[in-house]
Amino acid sequence: MNILRDGETLSISGISELDAASCRLFKSRLKAALPGNIRRIDIDLSRTRMDCGGVGALVALRNCARKQNGEVAIHLLNPTLAVQRLFRLTCMDRLFPIE
């Protein structure tokens, strides 16, 4: 997983799996990378396989980021069709803008 900071934006890419087995590592790495002045988090999901554990990890990231900055926006970039379907089925597409 790659984490890059550019001003007030945190960009995350290179996630191959975001599932129950990998979500703990995902959450801990991102929690450590979250300074309080981040206003936007872009997560590239173009190569990511995900299950409900991954959705939970994204919700946990959102909650953690919002504790530091209530206005932070998380954008999911290029999710696969399977990931888009998972977000629609769980109604999480209402919380996370998909681009």
C-alpha positions, 0 to 999 in steps of 0.5 A: 500500500502506498500513502502519499501526502500532498498538502491537505490531501492524502492519496492511498493506492496499491491496495490488492485486498481489503478484507477481514484478514487485512483490515487491521493492518490497513487501519493501523497504517492509515491511522498513523498517517493521518495528521489533523489537517487533512481535508481529503482522502483519495483511495484508489480501489482500481486493483482492490478485492474487497469484502464486508471487512474492507467496508468496515475498515473504510468506515473506521477510517472515516470515523477516525479522520472525522474525529481529527477534522469533521470536514474531511472527505473520503473519495473512492477512485476507480473501484471495480464493478464488484466493489461498486456493487458491494457499496450499493448493496450495503448503502455505503455509496451514500457515505463514500463518493465514488469517482 
